[in-house]
């Protein structure tokens, strides 16, 4: 990323947080001394001092990993063995997003490593993708007790982390598996069956989102695997069109 683009991105982050940037202006020599005046460049809070640390930098993987590892934003941190940020290629075209870590993921610190993870690996291999070539994460980064659904407040607490992950990776497609992932990514309450076979977009980006069934559901309902295969083919077709 060039210096000009980095500066533009930084200004956008500052403006989004209510911080006004001071712009350099052409200076004039002092009428008596002929010296150039000192012009400072900085930032100013427009409405109220919200305690934003300075300097403000764009997110990076080391920062996100450290924050997620020590996160206490919701009650899920109280029982976790470890948080589960994600795994895979940081420059991936495909981003796979599920709902939450399970018991195996909580122990190993990696998403989709149990039976559902093995099925996901097979699904990806079926369309020519290896686990290492995609990026896999979840809506929430800590395991809910007894594998219950994440609460809305828990998903909201992790939303900033997920947005940063998407911002860093800039995937060409997001494959959302399961109801929790679809509802939180697309801000909807539609059934997964009603969202299948359609192209959605993530937030205010043009990143396509394809919704499918969660591999854990497919293990319980193997008759639906054909539909999940169709969803993968749709995602692959959209990818080929966007490249």
N, C-alpha and C positions, 0 to 999 in steps of 0.2 A: 504494500500500500504506500503511495507516494506521500510526501510531507503535506502537500495541499489537501489531499483527500483525508489524511489523518486530522488535520486542523478542522476541516468541515465536519467530520464525524464528532470531534470533541465539542464544537460549538453546538451541534444538534443535541448532544447529551446534556450540555449545560442548560440550554433553553428548555428542554423537557423537564428539568428539575427546578425551573423558576429562577435561574441564575443568568444575569445579563452580562454579556462580554463587552469590554471596552475596546473600541477600535482605534488603531493608529491613525493619526491625521497628519497632514503635511505641516511641519513646523516652520515658523518664521524666525529669523534672527532677532535678538533683542535690539530695540531701536538705539540704545546707548552703547551697550558693550559689544554688540555684534555676535554674541555667543548664542548657540542653539539651545533652546530650552529643553529640559529633561521631560520626556513624555513617557508615562508609565502605562503598561498594558496589564490588565488583570481582570478580575471578575467581581461582580457586585450582586448581592441578593436583592431581588426586586421588591418582594413583599415582606418577607420575614427571614431571619437567620435560622435555617433549618438544621444547622450543625453538620453540613456536608464537609467531609475532610478534604484538604487540599494538599497536593494537587489531585485533580480528578483524572483518572486514566480509564481507558477502555478495558473491559474484562479480559482476562487471560486465563488459561487452563490452570496454572498454578494457584492463582487467586481463588478460582471457583472451587477447586479441589480442597483447598485449605478451609474455605468457608463452610462447605458442605460437611466436611469431616468434624468440624466443631459446632455445627448448627444446633441451636436450641430454640428455634422459632415456634415449634409446636410440641405437643406432648409425645410425639413418636420417638424423640431422642432418648426418652427415659428408659426404654426397654431394648434399644437396638444393640446388637453386637458391634456393628459398624455401619456407616452410611454407604450407599451404593450410587455413585455418581453416574457411571456409564462406562462403556468399553467399546473399543473399535478404532476406526480410522478417523482422525480429526479433520481430514479433507474428503470425507465420504460424500458420494452423490446421494446415497440412500441413508435415511435416518429412520430407524424403527423405534417407535415409542409405545410402551406398554403402560401398565397401571402402577405397580408397586413391587418392591422386592418381596420374595417369599422366604421361607426358612433357609433354603440352600443359599440363596443370594445374600441373606443377612450374615451367614457364616463365612462365605467366600469373598464378599465385597464386590461381586460382579453380577450384572443382571442376566436373567434367563439362562441359568446354569442347571436347573433341575430338569424334570421330564418335559415340561413345556418348552424349556430352552433347547433341548435336543430336537424336539419337533420343529421349532423355529429354524434351527440350523438346517434341517432337512428341506424345509420349505424354501429357504434361500438357495440352497444348492440346486434345487430343481429348476431354478431360473438362472443358474450360472453364477451365483453370488456366494462368496465365502464370508464367514462370520467376520474375519479380519478386515474385509473390504468395506463393511458398512459401519455405522455407528448405532449402538443400541443403548437406550436409556428408558426411564420410567417417568411418569407424572410426579410421583413422590419418591424421595431418595432414601427413606427409612421404612422398615417393615411394619405395617399395621399389626397389632396383636391378633393372633389366631387367623391371620390372613383375611381379615375383614376388609370391606371396601374402604378406601381412604375417605375421610370426612372432607367436606368442602373447605373448611378452614385449613386442613393439612395440605390439600392440593394448592390452595392459595399461597401458603407459606413457601412452597417449593417453586411456584410459578416463575419467580425471578431467575432462579437457577436454570430452568429449562429455556427461558427466553435467551439467556446468555449463551447456552450451548448451541441453540439454533443460529444465533447471531455469529458465533465463531465458525461453525461448520459451513453455514450457507448451503444446505443440502439442495439438491435438485428435485427431490421428492421426499415426502414424509409418509410412511406407512404406519397408520395408527391401528393398533390391535386391541380390540376390546372396548366396552362401553365407557369405562372411566377415561381412557385416553381420548376417545372421540369427543365426549362431552366437554372435557376441559380444553382441548385444543380448539374446538370449533364453537364453544359457548352455546351448546344446544342440548336438548334433552330427548332428541329423537332416538328411536331404537336403532341398533346396529344394522338390523335387516333393512331398515328404511334408508340408511345412508350408503349401503353397499352399491357398487356399480356407478357411483357418481364422482365427479371431480370437485373437490372443495379447495379452498386456499387458506393458508395459515395467516391469521390476523390481518395486518395491512401489507402483507407481502404477496408476491405472486408464486410462492412455493406451493405446488400441488399437494393436496392431502388425500390419500385413499384410505378408506375405513374398511377393516376386515374383522373377523372373529379372533379372539385371543386364543393362542395355542392351548391354554389350559381348558378352554371350552371345547376345543376340537378333540381333546383327549376324552372328554366326557361324551361328546356327540360326534363320533367319527363320520357319520353320514353327511356332516356339513363341510368336510374337507374339500369337496369338489368346489364349493362356493369360494372357499379361501384361495384355491388355485386360480379361479377366475379373477379374483381380486389382485393376485400377484401379476397375472398376465396384463390386466388393465394398467397397473402401475408401471410395468416394464414398457408397455406401449407408449404411455405418456412420457416416460423417460427418453425413449428413442425419438419422440417428436420434439422434445425440448433441447436435445443436444445439438 
